[in-house]
Amino acid sequence: MGKSVYESTEKYPFWKMTYDNKKAIYACLNYGEAFCPEKINGRSICIDGDIGEVLAKLK
C-alpha cells in the first residue's frame, strides 16, 4: 500500500506540519514540480509556474 504521510514527509517537513495542524494550508509555487501528498490535497494550493511570471501577474 502507499506510504503514510509521515513516511512521505521525511524530506518535506512542511507537509508534516500541514498534516498535523488541521488549520494549516500548504502553498507551493514551483515550475514543473508543484505537488503535495493526497492526505493534505484538500488544504493545499499548488501552482506549477515560474515564480517571477506568477508574481508579475498578481501586480
GIDA-V494136 format. One record per pair of residues at least 24 apart in sequence whose ideal C-beta (glycine too) atoms are under 8 Angstrom apart, sorted by sequence separation. I is the first residue (numbers start at 0). J is the second residue. If there is no record, write none. Layout:
i->[I | I]
j->[J | J]
//
This chain:
i->[14 | 17 | 28 | 17 | 8 | 7 | 4 | 4 | 4 | 1]
j->[39 | 42 | 53 | 43 | 36 | 36 | 36 | 38 | 39 | 37]
//
